[in-house]
Amino acid sequence: MALAYADEKFSAAIHTLATAPGPIKPRLIEAIAVDIGYIQPERDLPEELRDDFVALIDRVTHDSPTVSNPADGRVQATIGRMTDAEAVEIAQEILSFADRVAGALEDERTAGPSGAR
């Protein structure tokens, strides 16, 4: 498992959400598409976090791009249709998930190579 990779990607997403200029929606799109979008749940997350991560990704990719703007990806299309309040809620979910990933990584490091504490 590459939990350290997932932790790094969530940290980057938090940085993007907190420091990138502009409104919440473009920052959220970048945090998902550039930062956490490359996480592979089966490889990068412990089993107890996978379903929640998949649900988060499904929540931000369920809309298809419009005919008038086919260059938009699913993330852009979905977030583009959200209200700012919904986008903030997703950003809060990312923050919460980042904390869970960091906690799982700490548990992994504490357990050591043998998995025993």
GROMACS elastic network, one bead per residue, 0.5 to 0.9 nm:
[ bonds ]
;  ai    aj funct       b0    kb
    1     4     6  0.84752   500
    1    42     6  0.79109   500
    1    43     6  0.51625   500
    1    44     6  0.51229   500
    1    45     6  0.65722   500
    1    46     6  0.73104   500
    2     5     6  0.53518   500
    2     6     6  0.67627   500
    2     7     6  0.89036   500
    2    43     6  0.61564   500
    2    45     6  0.70157   500
    3     6     6  0.50534   500
    3     7     6  0.61597   500
    3     8     6  0.85682   500
    3    43     6  0.81340   500
    3    45     6  0.55849   500
    3    46     6  0.74735   500
    3   101     6  0.74657   500
    3   102     6  0.86864   500
    3   104     6  0.79444   500
    3   105     6  0.62042   500
    3   108     6  0.86615   500
    4     8     6  0.61209   500
    4     9     6  0.86322   500
    4    44     6  0.78774   500
    4   101     6  0.87351   500
    4   102     6  0.84944   500
    4   105     6  0.66360   500
    5     8     6  0.50428   500
    5     9     6  0.62048   500
    5    10     6  0.86515   500
    5    39     6  0.78657   500
    5    44     6  0.67697   500
    6     9     6  0.50651   500
    6    10     6  0.61277   500
    6    11     6  0.84907   500
    6    36     6  0.74911   500
    6    38     6  0.88627   500
    6    39     6  0.61104   500
    6    40     6  0.84858   500
    6    41     6  0.88485   500
    6    44     6  0.58053   500
    6    45     6  0.69508   500
    6    98     6  0.86356   500
    6   101     6  0.71959   500
    6   102     6  0.88472   500
    7    10     6  0.51861   500
    7    11     6  0.60748   500
    7    12     6  0.85742   500
    7    98     6  0.68296   500
    7    99     6  0.88762   500
    7   101     6  0.58555   500
    7   102     6  0.59115   500
    7   105     6  0.74329   500
    8    11     6  0.50934   500
    8    12     6  0.62136   500
    8    13     6  0.86778   500
    8    35     6  0.87607   500
    9    12     6  0.50284   500
    9    13     6  0.62116   500
    9    14     6  0.87287   500
    9    31     6  0.88872   500
    9    34     6  0.87974   500
    9    35     6  0.51825   500
    9    36     6  0.53628   500
    9    37     6  0.86550   500
    9    38     6  0.82448   500
    9    39     6  0.75549   500
    9    98     6  0.88558   500
   10    14     6  0.62175   500
   10    15     6  0.85636   500
   10    31     6  0.84077   500
   10    35     6  0.68411   500
   10    36     6  0.60456   500
   10    94     6  0.74841   500
   10    95     6  0.79652   500
   10    97     6  0.79421   500
   10    98     6  0.52909   500
   10    99     6  0.88059   500
   10   101     6  0.79873   500
   10   102     6  0.88145   500
   11    14     6  0.51407   500
   11    15     6  0.62331   500
   11    16     6  0.86590   500
   11    35     6  0.85611   500
   11    95     6  0.88632   500
   11    98     6  0.68569   500
   11   102     6  0.89920   500
   12    16     6  0.61467   500
   12    17     6  0.86119   500
   12    31     6  0.74386   500
   12    34     6  0.89721   500
   12    35     6  0.60245   500
   12    36     6  0.81505   500
   13    16     6  0.50124   500
   13    17     6  0.61213   500
   13    18     6  0.85265   500
   13    27     6  0.89283   500
   13    28     6  0.82466   500
   13    30     6  0.78942   500
   13    32     6  0.70403   500
   13    34     6  0.81123   500
   13    35     6  0.53231   500
   13    36     6  0.66017   500
   13    94     6  0.78107   500
   13    95     6  0.85082   500
   13    98     6  0.86898   500
   14    17     6  0.50799   500
   14    18     6  0.60471   500
   14    19     6  0.84607   500
   14    31     6  0.74084   500
   14    91     6  0.83918   500
   14    94     6  0.75656   500
   14    95     6  0.65352   500
   14    98     6  0.78905   500
   15    18     6  0.51626   500
   15    19     6  0.58504   500
   15    20     6  0.76805   500
   15    31     6  0.84329   500
   16    19     6  0.54499   500
   16    20     6  0.51697   500
   16    21     6  0.88159   500
   16    27     6  0.63159   500
   16    28     6  0.78952   500
   16    30     6  0.72109   500
   16    31     6  0.57957   500
   16    35     6  0.83924   500
   17    20     6  0.61879   500
   17    21     6  0.88904   500
   17    24     6  0.74589   500
   17    27     6  0.54261   500
   17    28     6  0.62844   500
   17    30     6  0.83066   500
   17    31     6  0.65038   500
   17    91     6  0.73243   500
   18    21     6  0.86678   500
   18    27     6  0.84259   500
   19    27     6  0.87024   500
   20    23     6  0.88960   500
   20    26     6  0.88894   500
   20    27     6  0.62109   500
   21    24     6  0.88621   500
   21    26     6  0.89021   500
   21    27     6  0.75427   500
   22    25     6  0.84414   500
   22    26     6  0.71017   500
   22    27     6  0.70940   500
   23    26     6  0.62095   500
   23    27     6  0.67411   500
   23    28     6  0.88955   500
   23    84     6  0.87018   500
   24    27     6  0.51992   500
   24    28     6  0.59441   500
   24    29     6  0.85791   500
   24    84     6  0.69574   500
   24    87     6  0.67292   500
   24    88     6  0.69917   500
   24    91     6  0.84636   500
   25    28     6  0.50164   500
   25    29     6  0.61101   500
   25    30     6  0.86200   500
   25    76     6  0.87000   500
   25    79     6  0.64686   500
   25    80     6  0.69742   500
   25    82     6  0.83491   500
   25    83     6  0.88220   500
   25    84     6  0.70414   500
   25    87     6  0.61821   500
   25    88     6  0.83615   500
   26    29     6  0.50227   500
   26    30     6  0.62073   500
   26    31     6  0.85740   500
   26    76     6  0.83439   500
   26    79     6  0.85477   500
   26    80     6  0.86197   500
   27    30     6  0.51559   500
   27    31     6  0.61122   500
   27    32     6  0.86662   500
   28    32     6  0.61932   500
   28    33     6  0.84420   500
   28    79     6  0.78954   500
   28    87     6  0.71485   500
   28    88     6  0.85034   500
   28    90     6  0.80343   500
   28    91     6  0.66634   500
   29    32     6  0.52950   500
   29    33     6  0.58297   500
   29    34     6  0.79715   500
   29    60     6  0.89043   500
   29    75     6  0.64023   500
   29    76     6  0.61544   500
   29    79     6  0.69634   500
   29    80     6  0.88099   500
   30    33     6  0.51833   500
   30    34     6  0.52974   500
   30    35     6  0.69949   500
   31    34     6  0.56949   500
   31    35     6  0.50050   500
   31    36     6  0.64926   500
   31    37     6  0.80434   500
   31    91     6  0.88680   500
   32    35     6  0.54833   500
   32    36     6  0.50228   500
   32    37     6  0.51553   500
   32    38     6  0.86297   500
   32    57     6  0.83272   500
   32    60     6  0.83686   500
   32    75     6  0.75933   500
   33    36     6  0.66413   500
   33    38     6  0.77515   500
   33    75     6  0.70058   500
   33    76     6  0.86607   500
   34    37     6  0.61462   500
   34    38     6  0.75002   500
   35    38     6  0.68355   500
   35    39     6  0.82814   500
   36    39     6  0.55590   500
   37    40     6  0.83074   500
   37    57     6  0.79151   500
   39    42     6  0.89516   500
   39    43     6  0.80517   500
   39    44     6  0.63164   500
   39    45     6  0.82618   500
   40    43     6  0.54181   500
   40    44     6  0.55333   500
   40    45     6  0.75251   500
   41    44     6  0.52136   500
   41    45     6  0.50554   500
   41    46     6  0.78016   500
   41    47     6  0.82160   500
   41    49     6  0.80920   500
   41    50     6  0.53847   500
   41    51     6  0.83857   500
   41    53     6  0.72077   500
   41    54     6  0.74651   500
   42    45     6  0.62550   500
   42    46     6  0.77359   500
   42    47     6  0.76241   500
   42    50     6  0.71406   500
   43    46     6  0.82868   500
   44    50     6  0.89062   500
   45    48     6  0.80170   500
   45    49     6  0.61981   500
   45    50     6  0.60674   500
   45    53     6  0.86759   500
   45   101     6  0.78112   500
   45   104     6  0.88239   500
   46    49     6  0.56881   500
   46    50     6  0.65794   500
   46   101     6  0.87755   500
   46   104     6  0.77699   500
   47    50     6  0.53548   500
   47    51     6  0.78087   500
   48    51     6  0.72469   500
   48    52     6  0.81332   500
   49    52     6  0.55632   500
   49    53     6  0.62074   500
   49    54     6  0.87617   500
   49    97     6  0.86140   500
   49   100     6  0.81185   500
   49   101     6  0.79608   500
   50    53     6  0.51244   500
   50    54     6  0.61387   500
   50    55     6  0.85559   500
   51    54     6  0.51118   500
   51    55     6  0.61147   500
   51    56     6  0.86211   500
   52    55     6  0.50118   500
   52    56     6  0.61989   500
   52    57     6  0.87055   500
   52    97     6  0.86338   500
   53    56     6  0.50216   500
   53    57     6  0.62427   500
   53    58     6  0.85124   500
   53    97     6  0.79680   500
   54    57     6  0.51050   500
   54    58     6  0.59986   500
   54    59     6  0.84819   500
   55    59     6  0.60681   500
   55    60     6  0.88356   500
   56    59     6  0.50681   500
   56    60     6  0.66239   500
   56    61     6  0.88616   500
   56    90     6  0.80443   500
   56    93     6  0.79276   500
   56    94     6  0.83192   500
   57    60     6  0.53005   500
   57    61     6  0.61680   500
   57    62     6  0.85362   500
   57    75     6  0.88036   500
   58    61     6  0.51686   500
   58    62     6  0.57648   500
   59    62     6  0.60352   500
   59    78     6  0.81586   500
   59    90     6  0.86291   500
   60    63     6  0.79181   500
   60    74     6  0.76587   500
   60    75     6  0.55955   500
   60    76     6  0.84705   500
   60    77     6  0.87429   500
   60    78     6  0.56801   500
   60    79     6  0.63429   500
   60    90     6  0.82229   500
   61    64     6  0.77333   500
   61    73     6  0.84118   500
   61    76     6  0.81212   500
   61    77     6  0.77203   500
   61    78     6  0.57299   500
   61    79     6  0.80801   500
   62    74     6  0.67713   500
   62    75     6  0.79518   500
   62    77     6  0.85594   500
   62    78     6  0.62740   500
   63    66     6  0.88004   500
   63    73     6  0.89639   500
   63    74     6  0.57307   500
   63    75     6  0.77033   500
   63    76     6  0.87780   500
   63    77     6  0.58478   500
   63    79     6  0.86008   500
   63    81     6  0.85305   500
   64    70     6  0.87835   500
   64    72     6  0.84987   500
   64    73     6  0.72969   500
   64    74     6  0.52351   500
   64    75     6  0.85679   500
   64    77     6  0.61512   500
   64    78     6  0.72922   500
   65    68     6  0.83838   500
   65    69     6  0.65543   500
   65    70     6  0.53908   500
   65    71     6  0.73195   500
   65    72     6  0.54168   500
   65    73     6  0.58469   500
   65    74     6  0.58494   500
   65    75     6  0.87330   500
   65    76     6  0.77119   500
   65    77     6  0.51134   500
   65    78     6  0.80610   500
   66    69     6  0.51945   500
   66    70     6  0.55782   500
   66    71     6  0.86191   500
   66    72     6  0.75844   500
   66    77     6  0.72453   500
   67    70     6  0.53618   500
   68    71     6  0.89618   500
   69    72     6  0.59596   500
   69    77     6  0.89726   500
   70    73     6  0.75877   500
   72    75     6  0.78858   500
   72    76     6  0.56619   500
   72    77     6  0.60784   500
   73    76     6  0.53150   500
   73    77     6  0.61022   500
   73    78     6  0.85579   500
   74    77     6  0.50406   500
   74    78     6  0.59506   500
   74    79     6  0.84303   500
   75    78     6  0.52549   500
   75    79     6  0.60008   500
   75    80     6  0.81124   500
   76    79     6  0.53687   500
   76    80     6  0.56245   500
   76    81     6  0.85246   500
   77    80     6  0.51067   500
   77    81     6  0.64450   500
   78    81     6  0.54521   500
   78    82     6  0.67312   500
   79    82     6  0.50886   500
   79    83     6  0.81924   500
   79    86     6  0.86006   500
   79    87     6  0.68785   500
   80    83     6  0.81053   500
   82    85     6  0.78832   500
   82    86     6  0.57755   500
   82    87     6  0.62826   500
   83    86     6  0.51540   500
   83    87     6  0.63261   500
   83    88     6  0.86888   500
   84    88     6  0.61605   500
   84    89     6  0.85971   500
   85    88     6  0.50862   500
   85    89     6  0.62460   500
   85    90     6  0.87938   500
   86    90     6  0.63671   500
   86    91     6  0.87037   500
   87    90     6  0.51192   500
   87    91     6  0.62613   500
   87    92     6  0.86559   500
   88    92     6  0.61646   500
   88    93     6  0.86083   500
   89    92     6  0.50389   500
   89    93     6  0.62742   500
   89    94     6  0.87437   500
   90    94     6  0.62726   500
   90    95     6  0.86883   500
   91    94     6  0.50407   500
   91    95     6  0.63162   500
   91    96     6  0.86851   500
   92    95     6  0.50219   500
   92    96     6  0.61745   500
   92    97     6  0.85089   500
   93    96     6  0.50327   500
   93    97     6  0.59881   500
   93    98     6  0.84332   500
   94    98     6  0.59888   500
   94    99     6  0.86413   500
   95    98     6  0.50388   500
   95    99     6  0.64278   500
   95   100     6  0.88344   500
   96    99     6  0.51800   500
   96   100     6  0.64527   500
   96   101     6  0.88177   500
   97   101     6  0.61643   500
   97   102     6  0.85280   500
   98   101     6  0.51096   500
   98   102     6  0.61053   500
   98   103     6  0.85277   500
   99   102     6  0.50835   500
   99   103     6  0.60988   500
   99   104     6  0.86164   500
  100   103     6  0.50441   500
  100   104     6  0.61775   500
  100   105     6  0.86018   500
  101   104     6  0.50596   500
  101   105     6  0.61376   500
  101   106     6  0.85803   500
  102   105     6  0.50497   500
  102   106     6  0.61592   500
  102   107     6  0.86113   500
  103   106     6  0.50446   500
  103   107     6  0.61725   500
  103   108     6  0.85615   500
  104   107     6  0.50057   500
  104   108     6  0.61169   500
  104   109     6  0.86208   500
  105   109     6  0.61395   500
  105   110     6  0.85002   500
  106   109     6  0.50682   500
  106   110     6  0.60158   500
  106   111     6  0.84928   500
  107   110     6  0.50544   500
  107   111     6  0.60758   500
  107   112     6  0.87137   500
  108   111     6  0.51966   500
  108   112     6  0.65086   500
  108   113     6  0.84398   500
  108   115     6  0.74781   500
  109   112     6  0.52429   500
  109   113     6  0.79505   500
  109   115     6  0.88908   500
  110   115     6  0.85153   500
  110   116     6  0.86150   500
  110   117     6  0.68418   500
  111   114     6  0.70999   500
  111   116     6  0.51602   500
  112   115     6  0.54737   500
  112   116     6  0.67056   500
  112   117     6  0.72413   500
  113   116     6  0.78731   500
  114   117     6  0.84539   500
